[in-house]
Amino acid sequence: MEQHQIDKIKADLREELQETIEEEVQEEIAENQAVLSKFKGVFIAILAIIMALGQYSEAVSLIGDGIATLQSEFTHDIEYETLSKIHVGNTIDYVESLLGSAQVSKSINTEVNANYFYDDKYLLTLFSKDARVTAFTILPLESDFHPEVIQTSQHKWLLGTANFASFPANPQTYVINHAKTASYYLESLDKGRTGLFVQSYLGKVSYTVESESSQIAEFYQKEVHGTDEEILALQDQLRQTEEPNFYGEGELGLELIEKSILTGAEFNSYFGQL
């Protein structure tokens, strides 16, 4: 085959590849129009330069990275999707493929470890035994971070947008503490037959004085010194009025979940902020 024929074949292949990748770029833009609309001018200018240099695959990659960055900056969609993939029974290897390695690990007892995955928007705690997730909990760190934690036939239940009493499960046990190091109310709920051996955990957790609940403080005092009637009345009041900011699922008893709650000093030491 003569050289000019070889050059023509190469040119034809290059042109066909360029058209294919340009189509992929346009598809990426079309599928993510809502995210890119405010930044279209900037993206187009950058892409034009890259594509003019013939780096079409880099253009596609840039769009993907840019969309992910913008979605994380202006929405919580990526974080919500990631958290929705985490379930009791997952392997630790699978979870780390989604989140990377845990920043902190803490022994809960001789068999169970709590692994803490810190994100600016939330703190995820995974309880592991034999490289398997036996429980997990989520604590949002931004006021508008409301992951969907359960969906019923009537509606979706978003963490931090409704009171304890509205959660579609019955409370079985609870623990409460109000101290300088941490203030919290946690309860374990029966999911019924649909939950098999998995419980739900719901709670209100505060690490700073500003975020403390006066109801938890009062409830704790009655838990120590009050009558059964006073305790029951305050618990009912709390469940009717407080919005939980802590959710989890697992096979572990509530006493082990409680052991994973960090003090304010621990939180600041491990992650550098509250």
ZAMARGU-4260 file (C-alpha; in steps of 0.2 Angstrom, whole numbers, plus 5000, padded with zeros to 4 digits):
<rodrens>
0) 5000/5000/5000 | 5007/5017/4995 | 5011/5030/5008 | 4998/5043/5002 | 4985/5029/5004
5) 4990/5025/5022 | 4990/5044/5026 | 4972/5045/5019 | 4966/5031/5030 | 4974/5039/5045
10) 4966/5055/5041 | 4949/5047/5039 | 4950/5038/5055 | 4956/5054/5064 | 4941/5063/5057
15) 4929/5050/5062 | 4936/5049/5080 | 4935/5068/5081 | 4916/5067/5076 | 4913/5053/5089
20) 4921/5062/5103 | 4913/5079/5099 | 4896/5070/5100 | 4900/5063/5117 | 4905/5081/5123
25) 4888/5088/5116 | 4879/5073/5125 | 4887/5077/5142 | 4882/5095/5140 | 4864/5091/5135
30) 4862/5079/5150 | 4869/5091/5163 | 4861/5107/5156 | 4854/5112/5173 | 4871/5111/5181
35) 4881/5119/5167 | 4868/5133/5163 | 4876/5146/5174 | 4894/5142/5169 | 4891/5138/5151
40) 4902/5152/5144 | 4917/5147/5155 | 4915/5129/5150 | 4913/5133/5131 | 4928/5144/5131
45) 4939/5131/5140 | 4933/5117/5129 | 4935/5127/5113 | 4954/5129/5117 | 4956/5111/5122
50) 4947/5104/5107 | 4957/5116/5095 | 4972/5108/5102 | 4965/5091/5097 | 4963/5085/5115
55) 4945/5078/5113 | 4946/5065/5126 | 4952/5078/5139 | 4937/5089/5135 | 4925/5074/5139
60) 4935/5071/5155 | 4935/5090/5160 | 4916/5090/5158 | 4914/5075/5169 | 4925/5082/5183
65) 4918/5100/5181 | 4900/5093/5183 | 4905/5083/5198 | 4913/5098/5206 | 4898/5110/5203
70) 4886/5097/5209 | 4895/5095/5225 | 4897/5114/5227 | 4879/5119/5224 | 4869/5103/5227
75) 4870/5088/5238 | 4865/5075/5225 | 4882/5066/5223 | 4883/5064/5242 | 4865/5058/5243
80) 4868/5045/5230 | 4884/5039/5238 | 4876/5037/5255 | 4861/5028/5247 | 4873/5014/5241
85) 4879/5010/5259 | 4870/4995/5268 | 4872/4983/5282 | 4881/4968/5275 | 4892/4977/5263
90) 4910/4973/5263 | 4923/4986/5270 | 4932/4985/5253 | 4916/4990/5244 | 4913/5005/5255
95) 4931/5011/5253 | 4929/5010/5234 | 4915/5023/5236 | 4923/5034/5250 | 4941/5030/5251
100) 4949/5025/5268 | 4942/5030/5285 | 4951/5044/5293 | 4949/5037/5310 | 4945/5020/5318
105) 4940/5016/5336 | 4938/5000/5345 | 4920/4998/5352 | 4923/4981/5359 | 4934/4965/5356
110) 4925/4961/5340 | 4918/4978/5333 | 4927/4993/5326 | 4919/5010/5322 | 4927/5018/5306
115) 4924/5036/5304 | 4922/5044/5287 | 4923/5063/5288 | 4916/5074/5274 | 4913/5093/5275
120) 4894/5089/5274 | 4892/5074/5285 | 4901/5061/5297 | 4898/5043/5292 | 4902/5030/5305
125) 4903/5012/5299 | 4904/4998/5312 | 4914/4983/5305 | 4916/4965/5311 | 4926/4952/5300
130) 4928/4965/5286 | 4909/4967/5285 | 4897/4982/5289 | 4886/4977/5304 | 4879/4995/5306
135) 4881/5013/5300 | 4876/5030/5306 | 4875/5047/5298 | 4877/5064/5306 | 4874/5079/5294
140) 4886/5093/5297 | 4877/5106/5286 | 4860/5113/5291 | 4853/5110/5273 | 4860/5092/5272
145) 4844/5081/5272 | 4848/5063/5266 | 4833/5052/5262 | 4834/5038/5275 | 4818/5029/5272
150) 4804/5029/5259 | 4786/5023/5263 | 4771/5021/5251 | 4765/5038/5256 | 4781/5049/5256
155) 4800/5050/5258 | 4807/5053/5275 | 4822/5065/5275 | 4833/5067/5290 | 4832/5083/5299
160) 4815/5089/5292 | 4803/5080/5303 | 4801/5075/5321 | 4805/5059/5330 | 4787/5054/5331
165) 4784/5055/5312 | 4797/5041/5309 | 4788/5026/5303 | 4794/5014/5316 | 4791/5011/5335
170) 4804/5015/5347 | 4810/5001/5358 | 4825/5007/5369 | 4834/5024/5371 | 4849/5032/5379
175) 4852/5050/5384 | 4867/5060/5390 | 4869/5078/5394 | 4887/5083/5398 | 4900/5096/5394
180) 4909/5083/5382 | 4893/5079/5372 | 4874/5080/5373 | 4863/5067/5364 | 4847/5057/5364
185) 4847/5041/5354 | 4834/5028/5352 | 4832/5011/5343 | 4817/5007/5333 | 4809/4991/5327
190) 4807/4990/5308 | 4795/4975/5309 | 4797/4960/5298 | 4803/4971/5284 | 4819/4975/5294
195) 4823/4956/5298 | 4837/4958/5310 | 4841/4976/5306 | 4836/4990/5318 | 4835/5008/5315
200) 4844/5021/5325 | 4837/5039/5327 | 4845/5053/5338 | 4848/5071/5342 | 4867/5074/5344
205) 4875/5090/5349 | 4894/5094/5351 | 4893/5113/5355 | 4884/5123/5367 | 4875/5133/5353
210) 4868/5117/5346 | 4862/5109/5362 | 4844/5105/5365 | 4836/5112/5381 | 4823/5098/5380
215) 4837/5085/5381 | 4845/5094/5396 | 4829/5094/5405 | 4825/5076/5400 | 4842/5070/5406
220) 4839/5079/5423 | 4822/5070/5425 | 4830/5053/5419 | 4842/5055/5435 | 4830/5062/5447
225) 4812/5062/5441 | 4798/5050/5442 | 4792/5037/5428 | 4778/5049/5424 | 4789/5064/5422
230) 4801/5054/5411 | 4788/5047/5400 | 4780/5065/5397 | 4796/5073/5393 | 4801/5059/5381
235) 4784/5061/5372 | 4786/5080/5371 | 4804/5078/5364 | 4798/5065/5351 | 4784/5077/5346
240) 4794/5092/5344 | 4813/5089/5341 | 4820/5085/5323 | 4833/5071/5324 | 4850/5074/5315
245) 4857/5057/5317 | 4851/5041/5308 | 4858/5023/5306 | 4854/5005/5303 | 4862/4990/5310
250) 4862/4973/5319 | 4870/4980/5335 | 4862/4985/5351 | 4860/5003/5355 | 4873/5003/5369
255) 4887/4999/5356 | 4880/5014/5344 | 4881/5025/5360 | 4900/5021/5362 | 4904/5027/5345
260) 4897/5045/5349 | 4913/5056/5349 | 4916/5070/5362 | 4918/5087/5356 | 4936/5086/5360
265) 4938/5070/5350 | 4929/5077/5335 | 4940/5093/5335 | 4956/5082/5337 | 4952/5070/5323
270) 4944/5082/5310 | 4951/5099/5315 | 4934/5107/5318 | 4916/5107/5325
</rodrens>
